[in-house]
């Protein structure tokens, strides 16, 4: 009888993997929405009169509110209110932001556009509304990412945590492939008067976000039952235990941690060379290889494939064998090599085969670093402030993700090409490599266990 009481939903493989599917599908739809317009950058410039700088400014909008403090607030909300409330809030914000973005791209009424132009004439009205919607969506998306990390840390504690996080990242990144694949197809399928549509792909991705919200409702039912079981056996979480309740003053524990800052800075440098590159990659291939937009999108859609395939296996390897810090180091080296090829080799040898191989290898880097980075955070941060730690890392990351697209957009205009932007991306990789070395040294000194397996 005692043994029966000790069992919880977490001990059921079917239950915990169902949770993974529910939350990962929400992130799949979110990642798909993020990049649904990336393959259509040149079409936006032609059909909506955006220029190169406008697209960079619009892309930066996703991170703007997060940079100015929302992510810090999100971490506090997560640790104070729990994963269910925060997850529903984040999913709702994504849907609201998507609706505003769709309204802007599909053209709001003339009075709205005229009003926007009156106080901000520098960008077309459609770009301004799209950027504003992207800002709201970005708040929800980044909050959802940290919430999902805490959910998996909770449901897979003592289980296959790195594998679960790796699978979640793989499923989410499949959204990038889906966006690159279906956006040009839907754009062409719903063309009007010979002009491809930017509205149809956006509407499709927005509808999927609503499904993601419904999936999270199902998760909340399961998580409520799980918490009741934990209380019944006396295993309370930081969300429930009054003596271990989160206080704002606990943030000092995070901010004074040297390891936290190493991981946070490694994160911002690494992702600043990945996500902003995704925004411009289709246009980069289009201009560098002198191919059509559809062909360029067809090449880059394979970027997340190796990441999707490898990340779960790498997560399982970390669970059973460890070597997380070493994986981060290797991932940074691969990223440097790939961006150097984009900068110096591809413009000279205009080979689609070389481009595809480099894109696939960059996907390997995109699996090595995240698969090892996110499961490492619970090893250095107390569970009761884990949500805030993830959000603070995302906040530092968002500063880079907000500023880098602006920088790349300006550099494209100033240099009329992609050589300098690619050198900038490679430079981020060099700095990430140095921080990876520092991470290994510090782990060896303090024995955080980043090189040790997770499985108990």
MONORKA-V344839 format. One record per residue. RES is the residue in three letters. SS is DSSP state (H for helix, E for strand, C for the rest). PSI is psi in whole degrees, -180 to 180 (* if undefined). NEAR is the number of other ideal C-beta (glycine too) atoms within 12 Angstrom. Layout:
# MONORKA-V344839
res: [RES/RES]
ss: [SS/SS]
psi: [PSI/PSI]
near: [NEAR/NEAR]
This chain:
# MONORKA-V344839
res: [UNK/UNK/UNK/UNK/UNK/UNK/UNK/UNK/UNK/UNK/UNK/UNK/UNK/UNK/UNK/UNK/UNK/UNK/UNK/UNK/UNK/UNK/UNK/UNK/UNK/UNK/UNK/UNK/UNK/UNK/UNK/UNK/UNK/UNK/UNK/UNK/UNK/UNK/UNK/UNK/UNK/UNK/UNK/UNK/UNK/UNK/UNK/UNK/UNK/UNK/UNK/UNK/UNK/UNK/UNK/UNK/UNK/UNK/UNK/UNK/UNK/UNK/UNK/UNK/UNK/UNK/UNK/UNK/UNK/UNK/UNK/UNK/UNK/UNK/UNK/UNK/UNK/UNK/UNK/UNK/UNK/UNK/UNK/UNK/UNK/UNK/UNK/UNK/UNK/UNK/UNK/UNK/UNK/UNK/UNK/UNK/UNK/UNK/UNK/UNK/UNK/UNK/UNK/UNK/UNK/UNK/UNK/UNK/UNK/UNK/UNK/UNK/UNK/UNK/UNK/UNK/UNK/UNK/UNK/UNK/UNK/UNK/UNK/UNK/UNK/UNK/UNK/UNK/UNK/UNK/UNK/UNK/UNK/UNK/UNK/UNK/UNK/UNK/UNK/UNK/UNK/UNK/UNK/UNK/UNK/UNK/UNK/UNK/UNK/UNK/UNK/UNK/UNK/UNK/UNK/UNK/UNK/UNK/UNK/UNK/UNK/UNK/UNK/UNK/UNK/UNK/UNK/UNK/UNK/UNK/UNK/UNK/UNK/UNK/UNK/UNK/UNK/UNK/UNK/UNK/UNK/UNK/UNK/UNK/UNK/UNK/UNK/UNK/UNK/UNK/UNK/UNK/UNK/UNK/UNK/UNK/UNK/UNK/UNK/UNK/UNK/UNK/UNK/UNK/UNK/UNK/UNK/UNK/UNK/UNK/UNK/UNK/UNK/UNK/UNK/UNK/UNK/UNK/UNK/UNK/UNK/UNK/UNK/UNK/UNK/UNK/UNK/UNK/UNK/UNK/UNK/UNK/UNK/UNK/UNK/UNK/UNK/UNK/UNK/UNK/UNK/UNK/UNK/UNK/UNK/UNK/UNK/UNK/UNK/UNK/UNK/UNK/UNK/UNK/UNK/UNK/UNK/UNK/UNK/UNK/UNK/UNK/UNK/UNK/UNK/UNK/UNK/UNK/UNK/UNK/UNK/UNK/UNK/UNK/UNK/UNK/UNK/UNK/UNK/UNK/UNK/UNK/UNK/UNK/UNK/UNK/UNK/UNK/UNK/UNK/UNK/UNK/UNK/UNK/UNK/UNK/UNK/UNK/UNK/UNK/UNK/UNK/UNK/UNK/UNK/UNK/UNK/UNK/UNK/UNK/UNK/UNK/UNK/UNK/UNK/UNK/UNK/UNK/UNK/UNK/UNK/UNK/UNK/UNK/UNK/UNK/UNK/UNK/UNK/UNK/UNK/UNK/UNK/UNK/UNK/UNK/UNK/UNK/UNK/UNK/UNK/UNK/UNK/UNK/UNK/UNK/UNK/UNK/UNK/UNK/UNK/UNK/UNK/UNK/UNK/UNK/UNK/UNK/UNK/UNK/UNK/UNK/UNK/UNK/UNK/UNK/UNK/UNK/UNK/UNK/UNK/UNK/UNK/UNK/UNK/UNK/UNK/UNK/UNK/UNK/UNK/UNK/UNK/UNK/UNK/UNK/UNK/UNK/UNK/UNK/UNK/UNK/UNK/UNK/UNK/UNK/UNK/UNK/UNK/UNK/UNK/UNK/UNK/UNK/UNK/UNK/UNK/UNK/UNK/UNK/UNK/UNK/UNK/UNK/UNK/UNK/UNK/UNK/UNK/UNK/UNK/UNK/UNK/UNK/UNK/UNK/UNK/UNK/UNK/UNK/UNK/UNK/UNK/UNK/UNK/UNK/UNK/UNK/UNK/UNK/UNK/UNK/UNK/UNK/UNK/UNK/UNK/UNK/UNK/UNK/UNK/UNK/UNK/UNK/UNK/UNK]
ss: [C/H/H/H/H/H/C/C/H/H/H/C/H/H/H/H/H/H/H/H/H/H/H/H/H/H/H/H/H/H/H/H/H/H/C/C/C/H/H/H/H/H/H/H/H/H/H/C/C/C/C/H/H/H/H/H/H/H/H/H/H/H/H/H/H/H/H/H/H/H/H/H/H/H/H/H/H/H/H/H/H/H/H/H/H/H/H/H/H/H/H/H/H/H/H/H/H/H/H/H/H/H/H/H/H/C/C/C/C/H/H/H/H/H/H/H/H/H/H/C/C/C/C/C/H/H/H/H/H/H/H/H/H/H/H/H/H/H/H/H/H/H/H/H/H/H/H/H/H/H/H/H/H/H/H/C/C/C/C/C/H/H/H/H/H/H/H/H/H/H/H/H/H/H/H/H/H/H/H/H/H/H/H/H/H/H/H/H/H/C/C/E/C/C/E/C/C/C/H/H/H/H/H/H/H/H/H/H/H/H/H/H/H/H/H/H/H/H/H/H/H/H/H/H/H/H/H/H/H/H/H/H/C/C/C/C/C/C/C/C/C/H/H/H/C/C/C/H/H/H/H/H/H/H/H/C/C/H/H/H/H/H/H/H/H/H/H/H/H/H/H/H/C/C/H/H/H/H/H/H/H/H/H/H/H/H/H/H/C/C/C/C/H/H/H/H/H/H/H/H/C/C/H/H/H/H/H/H/H/H/H/H/H/H/H/H/H/H/H/H/C/C/C/H/H/H/H/H/H/H/H/H/H/H/H/H/H/H/H/H/H/H/H/H/H/C/C/C/C/C/C/H/H/H/H/H/H/H/H/H/H/H/H/H/H/H/H/H/H/H/H/H/H/H/H/H/H/H/H/H/C/C/H/H/H/H/H/H/H/H/H/H/H/H/H/H/H/H/H/H/H/H/H/H/H/H/H/H/H/H/H/H/H/H/H/C/C/C/H/H/H/H/H/H/H/H/H/H/H/H/H/H/H/H/H/H/H/H/H/H/H/H/H/H/H/H/C/C/C/C/C/C/C/C/C/C]
psi: [-43/-42/-37/-40/-32/-16/138/175/-31/-28/-9/116/-40/-41/-48/-32/-26/-41/-44/-46/-42/-48/-33/-35/-36/-42/-30/-48/-35/-47/-35/-43/-39/-44/13/-26/-8/-41/-9/21/-46/-33/-39/-40/-36/-47/-29/9/32/150/-179/-39/-35/-42/-40/-40/-43/-45/-36/-25/-29/-30/-3/-53/-33/-40/-37/31/-11/-38/-34/-45/-40/-40/-41/-44/-43/-46/-26/-42/-15/172/-30/-52/-48/-39/-43/-39/-46/-42/-37/-41/-37/-41/-44/-47/-40/-40/-42/-42/-42/-42/-43/-45/-37/9/109/175/157/-36/-39/-46/-40/-40/-42/-42/-28/-38/-9/79/-6/-22/153/152/-37/-38/-37/-48/-39/-41/-42/-45/-38/-34/-46/-46/-44/-37/-47/-40/-47/-38/-40/-40/-45/-36/-44/-39/-42/-35/-47/-35/-33/-48/-24/21/124/5/-142/62/-50/-38/-44/-44/-36/-43/-40/-45/-37/-46/-43/-43/-18/-24/-32/-46/-46/-41/-46/-30/-48/-24/-52/-36/-49/-37/-43/-39/-35/32/146/123/40/-2/123/151/137/-12/-44/-49/-39/-41/-42/-48/-35/-40/-36/-32/-34/-40/-39/-40/-43/-39/-39/-30/-42/-41/-41/-33/-44/-42/-33/-44/-40/-44/-37/-38/-40/-41/-36/-32/4/11/78/151/172/-23/-23/-26/113/-33/-19/24/147/138/148/-34/-20/-15/-24/-35/-36/-50/-20/5/120/-41/-37/-46/-34/-47/-40/-44/-36/-42/-49/-39/-43/-52/-25/-20/-1/-64/-45/-35/-39/-39/-37/-6/-45/-45/-36/-48/-38/-46/-41/-44/-6/53/173/164/-43/-41/-41/-44/-36/-34/-49/-18/-20/-5/-49/-2/-52/-34/-42/-41/-43/-34/-46/-40/-39/-38/-44/-39/-43/-39/-41/-26/-25/-145/31/-44/-37/-36/-39/-40/-48/-40/-38/-40/-45/-41/-41/-47/-42/-45/-29/-37/-45/-37/-44/-28/-50/-38/-25/-48/90/72/123/-32/-45/-41/-45/-43/-44/-40/-43/-41/-37/-33/-31/-44/-40/-13/-37/-50/-55/-38/-28/-28/-53/-38/-12/-26/-45/-16/-19/-8/138/143/-36/-20/17/-41/-43/-37/-47/-43/-38/-38/-45/-33/-48/-43/-42/-27/-46/-43/-22/-44/-34/-45/-37/-46/-47/-40/-43/-40/-36/-43/-43/-38/-7/40/-169/2/-54/-45/-41/-35/-38/-46/-42/-36/-37/-38/-39/-45/-37/-37/-44/-39/-33/-39/-44/-37/-44/-41/-47/-39/-38/-35/-45/-6/52/-20/23/-24/-2/155/156/-30/128/*]
near: [6/8/8/11/15/15/18/29/29/36/23/18/17/13/25/33/26/24/40/40/27/35/51/40/34/46/46/39/42/52/43/44/47/45/46/48/54/49/48/44/45/32/37/41/27/17/26/34/18/34/23/33/26/32/43/37/35/43/42/38/40/47/41/32/32/42/29/17/18/32/43/34/29/40/41/29/32/44/40/24/24/29/43/32/24/43/44/33/29/47/45/29/36/46/35/28/41/45/31/31/41/36/28/39/41/29/23/27/14/12/12/19/28/16/16/27/21/13/12/19/14/17/31/31/33/37/42/35/34/45/40/35/40/47/37/36/48/46/43/45/49/51/47/52/49/45/48/48/45/49/44/46/41/43/41/37/28/19/31/31/39/44/33/43/46/43/42/47/44/37/38/42/42/36/40/46/37/35/42/43/31/33/45/38/25/32/37/24/16/22/19/15/8/8/18/30/29/43/34/30/41/45/28/31/42/34/23/33/44/26/26/44/33/22/33/41/22/25/39/29/21/34/39/21/21/35/28/18/27/28/18/19/21/13/23/21/35/33/33/26/17/12/10/18/20/34/18/19/15/28/27/15/24/36/24/14/27/21/36/34/24/36/46/37/29/45/44/35/41/49/41/40/47/43/43/43/43/45/44/40/48/44/38/41/43/32/28/34/32/17/25/22/34/27/21/36/44/29/36/45/37/32/45/42/29/31/43/36/26/33/43/32/25/42/44/27/28/41/31/19/21/27/30/44/39/28/39/44/34/29/45/43/29/36/45/33/27/37/41/26/30/42/29/21/22/33/24/14/17/17/20/24/14/24/35/27/24/39/42/30/32/43/39/33/44/44/41/40/46/48/43/47/50/47/50/47/44/34/35/35/38/24/28/34/37/40/49/43/44/47/43/42/45/47/39/36/41/43/30/37/43/39/26/38/41/33/29/44/35/24/26/32/21/17/18/13/21/34/27/23/40/39/24/33/45/33/25/37/41/24/27/43/30/24/33/41/23/26/43/30/20/26/31/18/14/18/13/28/22/39/26/24/23/38/22/13]
